[in-house]
């Protein structure tokens, strides 16, 4: 049956369409790829490129309205598309398994974790319940869950996101499948947890001989795990090759653009400008005669628009669907590097003192922000980083006046504004605005862009009269590079990047002094993120505004911020000039966060591993809040005493019991010794 | 170039709206319901023209005659043509029910918006009032109110509307609770919008779907309630050809002349079922 030499998965000329309202929209066109047994293949691309469709097709989990128009998928040499439901049932969970993006919804919330794993053994290995439970416990140990016996008896909601994803891996690996499909398995997780899960995948690859199809939008993640990578654009494979080669010497303009548009750690707005990809993804189901990327490609010429270029080898196993692969490395950067240097910082603008915010949850209190002191000057960009639950959004909402702090004060322009936005003066509201994370949510879907901008001009800038409003609105739209044609539509007709431009324009309508940016690019694709970051940096420089810029992405924060604050469980633990916070010595948590970023720098890097989940803010640890996970844990002193602020000459402060000189030495040693 | 894209966007939007209509029109449930309701609405408007005989004309010699070619649905106890009375009876119900629904939904929207948007004490008070009102059997409230206020059509409309306010209010409130957490509401607060503006201009346009569905469901209940009240003699008074009233006054003759009761009852049933089908079809499309 199974041919020994057969590829684990062989996709041949696959074309898939979705039927929607009687129309067939093509999502995958003529896709061919093979994954050898034991190989990890990464499929990367932005949202809407069809990567999840491929993963679903390989599992034969495509939705009802998907039609496979042509092509074949062979699984270990056997025809997968023609397999009977009975055969598929035997294969799935037994010879092929999948791990999904959101473990919280993939696990059954009403069944104990142990039973869910044991069920796989009972179903596919014919084990009895007791035997299956033992096997489940052993498997939890394999996926490195601490205290497996206890976890077996837990319900999914009692586990952290990282633990849940480990349980998913345990279930997927239970039957030692030949193929493991991972669909964005780390996307919903925090950076330190993501790093743990990726470590796990790497380790599991040594113990299990499964072929892996790893689907992700994150190039860094893919480069860490996979040997070979395929880049998908608008349903077509545009480049494929060994991971290292692909990322160091891309030969398709799209791959190059993807690599260039994300800020790398260490890039700063003062020195570098990001390269956005012009234009946008072709709409779903568009029929394009030539190269799918030609409309956005700097190399495009007539030949590119005539026929889809075939996937041809550049060198060895490195394939590209570009007619001019030799010209790709020479593509110039879109924006000139080395833009104007730092803006001058002015007087104090914002002063947050001992700010705390507690939410009542039934009988208990969730302390989201636990005494934060902050200062911000005119023209300063403060970056706030931290994992989910660190309180950064709550802090921003208190400053914005969306919620009232439980304790502490917010002073803005020298006056006390520790009240809700409704009770602040019009002048304060005009000068203190916010840009939200998800533009879909932040723009009223029933209002046109014109109505949205006009209303905020009227209220914030006090512009009255139709003609004047219209004039100012066009001006405002132009400042965020929106075109007049974008004004008469509702947000749903705009792409994510354009929506965020509208939201940014709205917050800038009253010429603000401070704009709170709460993860303004995390709902966007990397190519769009670059354009939005460039816009925010330009606006900041031109208008001299200050930002509090919240993000979980350290490279992004490093890029835009002058000052960085790191938050952990409601407290600011590390704060100082951006460069200082990112260099030694810094708080052990900052150290861990930095080392958790999956980067494209493929060289060995030290990894600080955090153990255990993030403690609940309902019941934070005593002493230093980080002591339960700290890699530099000292002992009693950390458990019982609140750490003091340690300060160096450059204005960099962190909360830790370890003095700067000592910490710098220890951290330098770690960096030098723990080569992978 | 830019002009053509702008046109393209506008065309796309018109296209989407047309697709929504098309989806509604493709729903067989909706079409059947709309057909039935449409028939009765036309009848309510035009019955004076189409009735074969005067629905109030008493013919002493023709009492309780079985259906025949002269009287398709037979005659009642005083010799009136049942077919003509059924056709004429639609008008009463189709005046009372839509007006009551309109009033009830309007009131419910106001109550639901205020309770859902302001939360806190306002919400507590309004929600407890709603609970209290809903804990009574509704028909008993109606009977009591009509018995004390007087039994005219205006009071029937008011009573049904008042009963509907808490029911609609609850639906609206739960929709508002979801919407108020969305960030466009936060953005509106940050630019200094007042509560009423946020409720009406920001939130309301985004909850029209559930409101539309609730309205059609309420319409079905309004017809049903109006007929029940007439049956109890609390609505229209004889000699109105209203269906509920007819069923009540003729039910004594059910055993000897079933047609006097069955035809108005069937008419009522088709209308209620029609409205419900309409509501179902609409809900499926709105909820997709």
Boltz contact constraints between the chains, C-beta under 6 A:
constraints:
  - contact:
      token1: [A, 402]
      token2: [B, 186]
      max_distance: 6.0
  - contact:
      token1: [A, 421]
      token2: [B, 189]
      max_distance: 6.0
  - contact:
      token1: [A, 421]
      token2: [B, 190]
      max_distance: 6.0
  - contact:
      token1: [A, 429]
      token2: [B, 192]
      max_distance: 6.0
  - contact:
      token1: [A, 434]
      token2: [B, 190]
      max_distance: 6.0
  - contact:
      token1: [A, 436]
      token2: [B, 183]
      max_distance: 6.0
  - contact:
      token1: [A, 441]
      token2: [B, 182]
      max_distance: 6.0
  - contact:
      token1: [A, 441]
      token2: [B, 183]
      max_distance: 6.0
  - contact:
      token1: [A, 442]
      token2: [B, 183]
      max_distance: 6.0
  - contact:
      token1: [A, 442]
      token2: [B, 184]
      max_distance: 6.0
  - contact:
      token1: [A, 442]
      token2: [B, 187]
      max_distance: 6.0
  - contact:
      token1: [A, 443]
      token2: [B, 184]
      max_distance: 6.0
  - contact:
      token1: [A, 444]
      token2: [B, 184]
      max_distance: 6.0
  - contact:
      token1: [A, 444]
      token2: [B, 202]
      max_distance: 6.0
  - contact:
      token1: [A, 446]
      token2: [B, 205]
      max_distance: 6.0
  - contact:
      token1: [A, 446]
      token2: [B, 206]
      max_distance: 6.0
  - contact:
      token1: [A, 456]
      token2: [B, 191]
      max_distance: 6.0
  - contact:
      token1: [A, 459]
      token2: [B, 191]
      max_distance: 6.0
  - contact:
      token1: [A, 459]
      token2: [B, 192]
      max_distance: 6.0
  - contact:
      token1: [A, 460]
      token2: [B, 191]
      max_distance: 6.0
  - contact:
      token1: [A, 485]
      token2: [B, 2]
      max_distance: 6.0
  - contact:
      token1: [A, 485]
      token2: [B, 5]
      max_distance: 6.0
  - contact:
      token1: [A, 485]
      token2: [B, 6]
      max_distance: 6.0
  - contact:
      token1: [A, 489]
      token2: [B, 9]
      max_distance: 6.0
  - contact:
      token1: [A, 493]
      token2: [B, 9]
      max_distance: 6.0
